[in-house]
Amino acid sequence: MSTHMDERPNARADEKRLGFVSRPRFEDYREKYATHFKLERRNGILQVQMHTAGALALREALTA
């Protein structure tokens, strides 16, 4: 997984100064959801891959 620095260096300081609720850090929620999702961020784009026990998750279409 890539390491990520905030794309706007002063964004968190500005948000705190303005009284916004703090955003979770990518590293924190990447680990929190690692059981079910592989998360990777590159150049501000978040890629999410669902998996089950390390293998790709398969989804079957429901038919009516």
mmJSON file of the N, C-alpha and C atoms, coordinates in Angstrom:
{"data_MODEL":{"atom_site":{
"group_PDB":["ATOM","ATOM","ATOM","ATOM","ATOM","ATOM","ATOM","ATOM","ATOM","ATOM","ATOM","ATOM","ATOM","ATOM","ATOM","ATOM","ATOM","ATOM","ATOM","ATOM","ATOM","ATOM","ATOM","ATOM","ATOM","ATOM","ATOM","ATOM","ATOM","ATOM","ATOM","ATOM","ATOM","ATOM","ATOM","ATOM","ATOM","ATOM","ATOM","ATOM","ATOM","ATOM","ATOM","ATOM","ATOM","ATOM","ATOM","ATOM","ATOM","ATOM","ATOM","ATOM","ATOM","ATOM","ATOM","ATOM","ATOM","ATOM","ATOM","ATOM","ATOM","ATOM","ATOM","ATOM","ATOM","ATOM","ATOM","ATOM","ATOM","ATOM","ATOM","ATOM","ATOM","ATOM","ATOM","ATOM","ATOM","ATOM","ATOM","ATOM","ATOM","ATOM","ATOM","ATOM","ATOM","ATOM","ATOM","ATOM","ATOM","ATOM","ATOM","ATOM","ATOM","ATOM","ATOM","ATOM","ATOM","ATOM","ATOM","ATOM","ATOM","ATOM","ATOM","ATOM","ATOM","ATOM","ATOM","ATOM","ATOM","ATOM","ATOM","ATOM","ATOM","ATOM","ATOM","ATOM","ATOM","ATOM","ATOM","ATOM","ATOM","ATOM","ATOM","ATOM","ATOM","ATOM","ATOM","ATOM","ATOM","ATOM","ATOM","ATOM","ATOM","ATOM","ATOM","ATOM","ATOM","ATOM","ATOM","ATOM","ATOM","ATOM","ATOM","ATOM","ATOM","ATOM","ATOM","ATOM","ATOM","ATOM","ATOM","ATOM","ATOM","ATOM","ATOM","ATOM","ATOM","ATOM","ATOM","ATOM","ATOM","ATOM","ATOM","ATOM","ATOM","ATOM","ATOM","ATOM","ATOM","ATOM","ATOM","ATOM","ATOM","ATOM","ATOM","ATOM","ATOM","ATOM","ATOM","ATOM","ATOM","ATOM","ATOM","ATOM","ATOM","ATOM","ATOM","ATOM","ATOM","ATOM","ATOM","ATOM"],
"id":[1,2,3,4,5,6,7,8,9,10,11,12,13,14,15,16,17,18,19,20,21,22,23,24,25,26,27,28,29,30,31,32,33,34,35,36,37,38,39,40,41,42,43,44,45,46,47,48,49,50,51,52,53,54,55,56,57,58,59,60,61,62,63,64,65,66,67,68,69,70,71,72,73,74,75,76,77,78,79,80,81,82,83,84,85,86,87,88,89,90,91,92,93,94,95,96,97,98,99,100,101,102,103,104,105,106,107,108,109,110,111,112,113,114,115,116,117,118,119,120,121,122,123,124,125,126,127,128,129,130,131,132,133,134,135,136,137,138,139,140,141,142,143,144,145,146,147,148,149,150,151,152,153,154,155,156,157,158,159,160,161,162,163,164,165,166,167,168,169,170,171,172,173,174,175,176,177,178,179,180,181,182,183,184,185,186,187,188,189,190,191,192],
"type_symbol":["N","C","C","N","C","C","N","C","C","N","C","C","N","C","C","N","C","C","N","C","C","N","C","C","N","C","C","N","C","C","N","C","C","N","C","C","N","C","C","N","C","C","N","C","C","N","C","C","N","C","C","N","C","C","N","C","C","N","C","C","N","C","C","N","C","C","N","C","C","N","C","C","N","C","C","N","C","C","N","C","C","N","C","C","N","C","C","N","C","C","N","C","C","N","C","C","N","C","C","N","C","C","N","C","C","N","C","C","N","C","C","N","C","C","N","C","C","N","C","C","N","C","C","N","C","C","N","C","C","N","C","C","N","C","C","N","C","C","N","C","C","N","C","C","N","C","C","N","C","C","N","C","C","N","C","C","N","C","C","N","C","C","N","C","C","N","C","C","N","C","C","N","C","C","N","C","C","N","C","C","N","C","C","N","C","C","N","C","C","N","C","C"],
"label_atom_id":["N","CA","C","N","CA","C","N","CA","C","N","CA","C","N","CA","C","N","CA","C","N","CA","C","N","CA","C","N","CA","C","N","CA","C","N","CA","C","N","CA","C","N","CA","C","N","CA","C","N","CA","C","N","CA","C","N","CA","C","N","CA","C","N","CA","C","N","CA","C","N","CA","C","N","CA","C","N","CA","C","N","CA","C","N","CA","C","N","CA","C","N","CA","C","N","CA","C","N","CA","C","N","CA","C","N","CA","C","N","CA","C","N","CA","C","N","CA","C","N","CA","C","N","CA","C","N","CA","C","N","CA","C","N","CA","C","N","CA","C","N","CA","C","N","CA","C","N","CA","C","N","CA","C","N","CA","C","N","CA","C","N","CA","C","N","CA","C","N","CA","C","N","CA","C","N","CA","C","N","CA","C","N","CA","C","N","CA","C","N","CA","C","N","CA","C","N","CA","C","N","CA","C","N","CA","C","N","CA","C","N","CA","C","N","CA","C","N","CA","C","N","CA","C"],
"label_alt_id":[null,null,null,null,null,null,null,null,null,null,null,null,null,null,null,null,null,null,null,null,null,null,null,null,null,null,null,null,null,null,null,null,null,null,null,null,null,null,null,null,null,null,null,null,null,null,null,null,null,null,null,null,null,null,null,null,null,null,null,null,null,null,null,null,null,null,null,null,null,null,null,null,null,null,null,null,null,null,null,null,null,null,null,null,null,null,null,null,null,null,null,null,null,null,null,null,null,null,null,null,null,null,null,null,null,null,null,null,null,null,null,null,null,null,null,null,null,null,null,null,null,null,null,null,null,null,null,null,null,null,null,null,null,null,null,null,null,null,null,null,null,null,null,null,null,null,null,null,null,null,null,null,null,null,null,null,null,null,null,null,null,null,null,null,null,null,null,null,null,null,null,null,null,null,null,null,null,null,null,null,null,null,null,null,null,null,null,null,null,null,null,null],
"label_comp_id":["MET","MET","MET","SER","SER","SER","THR","THR","THR","HIS","HIS","HIS","MET","MET","MET","ASP","ASP","ASP","GLU","GLU","GLU","ARG","ARG","ARG","PRO","PRO","PRO","ASN","ASN","ASN","ALA","ALA","ALA","ARG","ARG","ARG","ALA","ALA","ALA","ASP","ASP","ASP","GLU","GLU","GLU","LYS","LYS","LYS","ARG","ARG","ARG","LEU","LEU","LEU","GLY","GLY","GLY","PHE","PHE","PHE","VAL","VAL","VAL","SER","SER","SER","ARG","ARG","ARG","PRO","PRO","PRO","ARG","ARG","ARG","PHE","PHE","PHE","GLU","GLU","GLU","ASP","ASP","ASP","TYR","TYR","TYR","ARG","ARG","ARG","GLU","GLU","GLU","LYS","LYS","LYS","TYR","TYR","TYR","ALA","ALA","ALA","THR","THR","THR","HIS","HIS","HIS","PHE","PHE","PHE","LYS","LYS","LYS","LEU","LEU","LEU","GLU","GLU","GLU","ARG","ARG","ARG","ARG","ARG","ARG","ASN","ASN","ASN","GLY","GLY","GLY","ILE","ILE","ILE","LEU","LEU","LEU","GLN","GLN","GLN","VAL","VAL","VAL","GLN","GLN","GLN","MET","MET","MET","HIS","HIS","HIS","THR","THR","THR","ALA","ALA","ALA","GLY","GLY","GLY","ALA","ALA","ALA","LEU","LEU","LEU","ALA","ALA","ALA","LEU","LEU","LEU","ARG","ARG","ARG","GLU","GLU","GLU","ALA","ALA","ALA","LEU","LEU","LEU","THR","THR","THR","ALA","ALA","ALA"],
"label_asym_id":["A","A","A","A","A","A","A","A","A","A","A","A","A","A","A","A","A","A","A","A","A","A","A","A","A","A","A","A","A","A","A","A","A","A","A","A","A","A","A","A","A","A","A","A","A","A","A","A","A","A","A","A","A","A","A","A","A","A","A","A","A","A","A","A","A","A","A","A","A","A","A","A","A","A","A","A","A","A","A","A","A","A","A","A","A","A","A","A","A","A","A","A","A","A","A","A","A","A","A","A","A","A","A","A","A","A","A","A","A","A","A","A","A","A","A","A","A","A","A","A","A","A","A","A","A","A","A","A","A","A","A","A","A","A","A","A","A","A","A","A","A","A","A","A","A","A","A","A","A","A","A","A","A","A","A","A","A","A","A","A","A","A","A","A","A","A","A","A","A","A","A","A","A","A","A","A","A","A","A","A","A","A","A","A","A","A","A","A","A","A","A","A"],
"label_entity_id":["1","1","1","1","1","1","1","1","1","1","1","1","1","1","1","1","1","1","1","1","1","1","1","1","1","1","1","1","1","1","1","1","1","1","1","1","1","1","1","1","1","1","1","1","1","1","1","1","1","1","1","1","1","1","1","1","1","1","1","1","1","1","1","1","1","1","1","1","1","1","1","1","1","1","1","1","1","1","1","1","1","1","1","1","1","1","1","1","1","1","1","1","1","1","1","1","1","1","1","1","1","1","1","1","1","1","1","1","1","1","1","1","1","1","1","1","1","1","1","1","1","1","1","1","1","1","1","1","1","1","1","1","1","1","1","1","1","1","1","1","1","1","1","1","1","1","1","1","1","1","1","1","1","1","1","1","1","1","1","1","1","1","1","1","1","1","1","1","1","1","1","1","1","1","1","1","1","1","1","1","1","1","1","1","1","1","1","1","1","1","1","1"],
"label_seq_id":[1,1,1,2,2,2,3,3,3,4,4,4,5,5,5,6,6,6,7,7,7,8,8,8,9,9,9,10,10,10,11,11,11,12,12,12,13,13,13,14,14,14,15,15,15,16,16,16,17,17,17,18,18,18,19,19,19,20,20,20,21,21,21,22,22,22,23,23,23,24,24,24,25,25,25,26,26,26,27,27,27,28,28,28,29,29,29,30,30,30,31,31,31,32,32,32,33,33,33,34,34,34,35,35,35,36,36,36,37,37,37,38,38,38,39,39,39,40,40,40,41,41,41,42,42,42,43,43,43,44,44,44,45,45,45,46,46,46,47,47,47,48,48,48,49,49,49,50,50,50,51,51,51,52,52,52,53,53,53,54,54,54,55,55,55,56,56,56,57,57,57,58,58,58,59,59,59,60,60,60,61,61,61,62,62,62,63,63,63,64,64,64],
"pdbx_PDB_ins_code":[null,null,null,null,null,null,null,null,null,null,null,null,null,null,null,null,null,null,null,null,null,null,null,null,null,null,null,null,null,null,null,null,null,null,null,null,null,null,null,null,null,null,null,null,null,null,null,null,null,null,null,null,null,null,null,null,null,null,null,null,null,null,null,null,null,null,null,null,null,null,null,null,null,null,null,null,null,null,null,null,null,null,null,null,null,null,null,null,null,null,null,null,null,null,null,null,null,null,null,null,null,null,null,null,null,null,null,null,null,null,null,null,null,null,null,null,null,null,null,null,null,null,null,null,null,null,null,null,null,null,null,null,null,null,null,null,null,null,null,null,null,null,null,null,null,null,null,null,null,null,null,null,null,null,null,null,null,null,null,null,null,null,null,null,null,null,null,null,null,null,null,null,null,null,null,null,null,null,null,null,null,null,null,null,null,null,null,null,null,null,null,null],
"Cartn_x":[0.839,0.0,0.884,0.397,1.163,0.958,1.971,1.807,1.16,0.459,-0.295,-0.051,0.243,0.307,-0.915,-1.449,-2.611,-2.289,-3.168,-2.901,-2.861,-3.459,-3.393,-2.742,-1.494,-0.725,-1.39,-2.115,-2.716,-4.188,-4.721,-6.155,-6.609,-5.9,-6.311,-6.222,-5.199,-5.067,-6.219,-6.564,-7.678,-8.994,-9.223,-10.457,-10.562,-9.452,-9.45,-9.727,-9.071,-9.245,-10.691,-11.352,-12.729,-13.763,-13.298,-14.203,-14.874,-14.334,-14.907,-14.594,-15.418,-15.156,-13.962,-13.034,-11.833,-12.148,-11.495,-11.645,-10.752,-11.184,-10.287,-9.125,-7.978,-6.817,-6.944,-6.457,-6.537,-5.932,-4.784,-4.112,-4.99,-5.767,-6.637,-7.792,-8.505,-9.651,-9.217,-8.037,-7.532,-7.335,-6.764,-6.555,-7.875,-8.772,-10.052,-10.865,-10.846,-11.665,-10.872,-9.628,-8.754,-9.312,-10.169,-10.755,-11.585,-12.221,-13.14,-12.763,-11.889,-11.57,-10.079,-9.568,-8.207,-8.339,-7.775,-7.877,-6.506,-6.461,-5.215,-5.528,-4.686,-4.895,-3.643,-3.864,-2.77,-3.242,-2.477,-2.788,-4.209,-4.671,-5.992,-7.135,-6.842,-7.895,-7.888,-9.043,-9.167,-9.679,-8.911,-9.323,-9.725,-10.933,-11.469,-11.716,-11.15,-11.353,-11.895,-13.102,-13.709,-13.095,-12.865,-12.331,-12.917,-12.749,-13.17,-12.037,-11.525,-10.407,-9.217,-8.968,-7.832,-8.093,-9.172,-9.51,-10.549,-10.651,-11.642,-13.045,-13.88,-15.273,-16.053,-16.881,-17.719,-19.153,-19.824,-21.209,-22.052,-23.088,-24.002,-25.212,-25.656,-26.835,-28.078,-28.976,-30.254,-31.234,-31.94,-32.951,-34.335,-35.256,-36.623,-37.482],
"Cartn_y":[-1.182,0.0,1.244,2.251,3.481,4.296,5.056,5.981,7.234,7.952,9.096,10.298,11.397,12.677,13.468,14.285,15.097,15.906,15.842,16.51,18.031,18.553,19.984,20.141,20.561,20.562,21.288,22.357,23.13,22.82,21.83,21.548,21.219,20.328,19.935,21.101,21.935,23.097,24.074,24.3,25.191,24.65,23.356,22.744,22.877,22.665,22.792,24.238,25.171,26.593,27.028,26.47,26.842,26.079,25.137,24.41,23.199,22.723,21.537,20.289,19.276,17.972,17.374,16.795,16.269,15.042,14.968,13.824,12.694,11.454,10.344,10.312,9.883,9.756,8.472,8.537,7.398,6.151,6.283,5.135,4.478,5.282,4.743,3.938,4.5,3.733,2.62,2.734,1.617,0.393,0.571,-0.543,-1.012,-0.071,-0.423,-1.366,-1.147,-1.932,-2.992,-3.251,-4.189,-5.608,-5.973,-7.31,-7.572,-6.536,-6.712,-5.93,-4.916,-4.061,-3.794,-3.779,-3.336,-1.912,-0.959,0.448,0.964,1.679,2.277,3.642,4.627,5.97,6.385,6.836,7.358,8.633,9.678,10.974,11.434,11.21,11.665,10.764,9.648,8.717,7.515,7.215,6.092,4.868,3.794,2.525,1.586,1.025,0.117,-1.228,-2.277,-3.626,-4.485,-5.017,-5.872,-7.266,-7.891,-9.247,-10.045,-11.344,-12.231,-13.201,-13.201,-14.056,-13.898,-12.681,-12.416,-12.681,-13.371,-13.642,-12.628,-12.426,-11.501,-11.928,-10.965,-11.248,-11.375,-12.375,-12.577,-12.221,-11.576,-11.172,-11.781,-12.481,-13.072,-12.169,-12.034,-11.214,-11.982,-11.262,-11.864,-11.727,-12.782,-12.719,-12.797,-12.083,-12.046,-13.105],
"Cartn_z":[0.0,0.0,0.0,-0.641,-0.703,0.566,0.916,2.023,1.463,2.294,1.792,2.683,2.041,2.735,2.287,3.169,2.821,1.563,0.565,-0.7,-0.565,0.47,0.757,2.12,2.172,3.418,4.586,4.329,5.423,5.645,4.932,5.0,6.416,7.087,8.444,9.423,9.304,10.182,9.945,8.677,8.352,8.903,8.74,9.239,10.755,11.444,12.909,13.31,12.644,12.943,12.722,11.704,11.395,12.225,13.055,13.937,13.301,12.184,11.539,12.351,12.2,12.798,12.062,12.8,12.149,11.292,10.145,9.242,9.718,9.533,9.877,8.892,9.353,8.475,7.669,6.435,5.539,6.18,6.814,7.424,8.481,9.207,10.26,9.683,8.705,8.196,7.258,6.652,5.841,6.727,7.9,8.833,9.439,9.743,10.361,9.477,8.167,7.245,6.483,6.898,6.181,6.132,7.076,7.093,5.843,5.302,4.177,2.919,3.053,1.919,1.822,0.609,0.34,-0.172,0.549,0.185,-0.22,-1.324,-1.783,-2.366,-2.056,-2.589,-3.355,-4.585,-5.414,-6.083,-5.917,-6.551,-6.252,-5.022,-4.609,-5.012,-5.679,-6.105,-5.176,-4.594,-3.674,-4.437,-4.372,-4.989,-3.866,-3.971,-2.96,-3.618,-3.036,-3.553,-2.423,-2.61,-1.6,-1.701,-0.556,-0.566,0.585,0.52,1.59,1.856,3.055,3.453,2.508,2.048,1.182,-0.289,-0.635,-2.026,-2.493,-3.778,-4.302,-3.902,-3.578,-3.245,-4.543,-4.612,-5.789,-5.432,-6.352,-6.121,-7.207,-6.797,-7.765,-7.93,-9.163,-9.444,-9.0,-8.351,-7.954,-9.097,-9.388,-10.45,-9.824,-10.423,-9.872,-10.505],
"occupancy":[1.0,1.0,1.0,1.0,1.0,1.0,1.0,1.0,1.0,1.0,1.0,1.0,1.0,1.0,1.0,1.0,1.0,1.0,1.0,1.0,1.0,1.0,1.0,1.0,1.0,1.0,1.0,1.0,1.0,1.0,1.0,1.0,1.0,1.0,1.0,1.0,1.0,1.0,1.0,1.0,1.0,1.0,1.0,1.0,1.0,1.0,1.0,1.0,1.0,1.0,1.0,1.0,1.0,1.0,1.0,1.0,1.0,1.0,1.0,1.0,1.0,1.0,1.0,1.0,1.0,1.0,1.0,1.0,1.0,1.0,1.0,1.0,1.0,1.0,1.0,1.0,1.0,1.0,1.0,1.0,1.0,1.0,1.0,1.0,1.0,1.0,1.0,1.0,1.0,1.0,1.0,1.0,1.0,1.0,1.0,1.0,1.0,1.0,1.0,1.0,1.0,1.0,1.0,1.0,1.0,1.0,1.0,1.0,1.0,1.0,1.0,1.0,1.0,1.0,1.0,1.0,1.0,1.0,1.0,1.0,1.0,1.0,1.0,1.0,1.0,1.0,1.0,1.0,1.0,1.0,1.0,1.0,1.0,1.0,1.0,1.0,1.0,1.0,1.0,1.0,1.0,1.0,1.0,1.0,1.0,1.0,1.0,1.0,1.0,1.0,1.0,1.0,1.0,1.0,1.0,1.0,1.0,1.0,1.0,1.0,1.0,1.0,1.0,1.0,1.0,1.0,1.0,1.0,1.0,1.0,1.0,1.0,1.0,1.0,1.0,1.0,1.0,1.0,1.0,1.0,1.0,1.0,1.0,1.0,1.0,1.0,1.0,1.0,1.0,1.0,1.0,1.0],
"B_iso_or_equiv":[0.0,0.0,0.0,0.0,0.0,0.0,0.0,0.0,0.0,0.0,0.0,0.0,0.0,0.0,0.0,0.0,0.0,0.0,0.0,0.0,0.0,0.0,0.0,0.0,0.0,0.0,0.0,0.0,0.0,0.0,0.0,0.0,0.0,0.0,0.0,0.0,0.0,0.0,0.0,0.0,0.0,0.0,0.0,0.0,0.0,0.0,0.0,0.0,0.0,0.0,0.0,0.0,0.0,0.0,0.0,0.0,0.0,0.0,0.0,0.0,0.0,0.0,0.0,0.0,0.0,0.0,0.0,0.0,0.0,0.0,0.0,0.0,0.0,0.0,0.0,0.0,0.0,0.0,0.0,0.0,0.0,0.0,0.0,0.0,0.0,0.0,0.0,0.0,0.0,0.0,0.0,0.0,0.0,0.0,0.0,0.0,0.0,0.0,0.0,0.0,0.0,0.0,0.0,0.0,0.0,0.0,0.0,0.0,0.0,0.0,0.0,0.0,0.0,0.0,0.0,0.0,0.0,0.0,0.0,0.0,0.0,0.0,0.0,0.0,0.0,0.0,0.0,0.0,0.0,0.0,0.0,0.0,0.0,0.0,0.0,0.0,0.0,0.0,0.0,0.0,0.0,0.0,0.0,0.0,0.0,0.0,0.0,0.0,0.0,0.0,0.0,0.0,0.0,0.0,0.0,0.0,0.0,0.0,0.0,0.0,0.0,0.0,0.0,0.0,0.0,0.0,0.0,0.0,0.0,0.0,0.0,0.0,0.0,0.0,0.0,0.0,0.0,0.0,0.0,0.0,0.0,0.0,0.0,0.0,0.0,0.0,0.0,0.0,0.0,0.0,0.0,0.0],
"pdbx_formal_charge":[null,null,null,null,null,null,null,null,null,null,null,null,null,null,null,null,null,null,null,null,null,null,null,null,null,null,null,null,null,null,null,null,null,null,null,null,null,null,null,null,null,null,null,null,null,null,null,null,null,null,null,null,null,null,null,null,null,null,null,null,null,null,null,null,null,null,null,null,null,null,null,null,null,null,null,null,null,null,null,null,null,null,null,null,null,null,null,null,null,null,null,null,null,null,null,null,null,null,null,null,null,null,null,null,null,null,null,null,null,null,null,null,null,null,null,null,null,null,null,null,null,null,null,null,null,null,null,null,null,null,null,null,null,null,null,null,null,null,null,null,null,null,null,null,null,null,null,null,null,null,null,null,null,null,null,null,null,null,null,null,null,null,null,null,null,null,null,null,null,null,null,null,null,null,null,null,null,null,null,null,null,null,null,null,null,null,null,null,null,null,null,null],
"auth_seq_id":[1,1,1,2,2,2,3,3,3,4,4,4,5,5,5,6,6,6,7,7,7,8,8,8,9,9,9,10,10,10,11,11,11,12,12,12,13,13,13,14,14,14,15,15,15,16,16,16,17,17,17,18,18,18,19,19,19,20,20,20,21,21,21,22,22,22,23,23,23,24,24,24,25,25,25,26,26,26,27,27,27,28,28,28,29,29,29,30,30,30,31,31,31,32,32,32,33,33,33,34,34,34,35,35,35,36,36,36,37,37,37,38,38,38,39,39,39,40,40,40,41,41,41,42,42,42,43,43,43,44,44,44,45,45,45,46,46,46,47,47,47,48,48,48,49,49,49,50,50,50,51,51,51,52,52,52,53,53,53,54,54,54,55,55,55,56,56,56,57,57,57,58,58,58,59,59,59,60,60,60,61,61,61,62,62,62,63,63,63,64,64,64],
"auth_comp_id":["MET","MET","MET","SER","SER","SER","THR","THR","THR","HIS","HIS","HIS","MET","MET","MET","ASP","ASP","ASP","GLU","GLU","GLU","ARG","ARG","ARG","PRO","PRO","PRO","ASN","ASN","ASN","ALA","ALA","ALA","ARG","ARG","ARG","ALA","ALA","ALA","ASP","ASP","ASP","GLU","GLU","GLU","LYS","LYS","LYS","ARG","ARG","ARG","LEU","LEU","LEU","GLY","GLY","GLY","PHE","PHE","PHE","VAL","VAL","VAL","SER","SER","SER","ARG","ARG","ARG","PRO","PRO","PRO","ARG","ARG","ARG","PHE","PHE","PHE","GLU","GLU","GLU","ASP","ASP","ASP","TYR","TYR","TYR","ARG","ARG","ARG","GLU","GLU","GLU","LYS","LYS","LYS","TYR","TYR","TYR","ALA","ALA","ALA","THR","THR","THR","HIS","HIS","HIS","PHE","PHE","PHE","LYS","LYS","LYS","LEU","LEU","LEU","GLU","GLU","GLU","ARG","ARG","ARG","ARG","ARG","ARG","ASN","ASN","ASN","GLY","GLY","GLY","ILE","ILE","ILE","LEU","LEU","LEU","GLN","GLN","GLN","VAL","VAL","VAL","GLN","GLN","GLN","MET","MET","MET","HIS","HIS","HIS","THR","THR","THR","ALA","ALA","ALA","GLY","GLY","GLY","ALA","ALA","ALA","LEU","LEU","LEU","ALA","ALA","ALA","LEU","LEU","LEU","ARG","ARG","ARG","GLU","GLU","GLU","ALA","ALA","ALA","LEU","LEU","LEU","THR","THR","THR","ALA","ALA","ALA"],
"auth_asym_id":["A","A","A","A","A","A","A","A","A","A","A","A","A","A","A","A","A","A","A","A","A","A","A","A","A","A","A","A","A","A","A","A","A","A","A","A","A","A","A","A","A","A","A","A","A","A","A","A","A","A","A","A","A","A","A","A","A","A","A","A","A","A","A","A","A","A","A","A","A","A","A","A","A","A","A","A","A","A","A","A","A","A","A","A","A","A","A","A","A","A","A","A","A","A","A","A","A","A","A","A","A","A","A","A","A","A","A","A","A","A","A","A","A","A","A","A","A","A","A","A","A","A","A","A","A","A","A","A","A","A","A","A","A","A","A","A","A","A","A","A","A","A","A","A","A","A","A","A","A","A","A","A","A","A","A","A","A","A","A","A","A","A","A","A","A","A","A","A","A","A","A","A","A","A","A","A","A","A","A","A","A","A","A","A","A","A","A","A","A","A","A","A"],
"auth_atom_id":["N","CA","C","N","CA","C","N","CA","C","N","CA","C","N","CA","C","N","CA","C","N","CA","C","N","CA","C","N","CA","C","N","CA","C","N","CA","C","N","CA","C","N","CA","C","N","CA","C","N","CA","C","N","CA","C","N","CA","C","N","CA","C","N","CA","C","N","CA","C","N","CA","C","N","CA","C","N","CA","C","N","CA","C","N","CA","C","N","CA","C","N","CA","C","N","CA","C","N","CA","C","N","CA","C","N","CA","C","N","CA","C","N","CA","C","N","CA","C","N","CA","C","N","CA","C","N","CA","C","N","CA","C","N","CA","C","N","CA","C","N","CA","C","N","CA","C","N","CA","C","N","CA","C","N","CA","C","N","CA","C","N","CA","C","N","CA","C","N","CA","C","N","CA","C","N","CA","C","N","CA","C","N","CA","C","N","CA","C","N","CA","C","N","CA","C","N","CA","C","N","CA","C","N","CA","C","N","CA","C","N","CA","C","N","CA","C","N","CA","C","N","CA","C"],
"pdbx_PDB_model_num":[1,1,1,1,1,1,1,1,1,1,1,1,1,1,1,1,1,1,1,1,1,1,1,1,1,1,1,1,1,1,1,1,1,1,1,1,1,1,1,1,1,1,1,1,1,1,1,1,1,1,1,1,1,1,1,1,1,1,1,1,1,1,1,1,1,1,1,1,1,1,1,1,1,1,1,1,1,1,1,1,1,1,1,1,1,1,1,1,1,1,1,1,1,1,1,1,1,1,1,1,1,1,1,1,1,1,1,1,1,1,1,1,1,1,1,1,1,1,1,1,1,1,1,1,1,1,1,1,1,1,1,1,1,1,1,1,1,1,1,1,1,1,1,1,1,1,1,1,1,1,1,1,1,1,1,1,1,1,1,1,1,1,1,1,1,1,1,1,1,1,1,1,1,1,1,1,1,1,1,1,1,1,1,1,1,1,1,1,1,1,1,1]
}}}
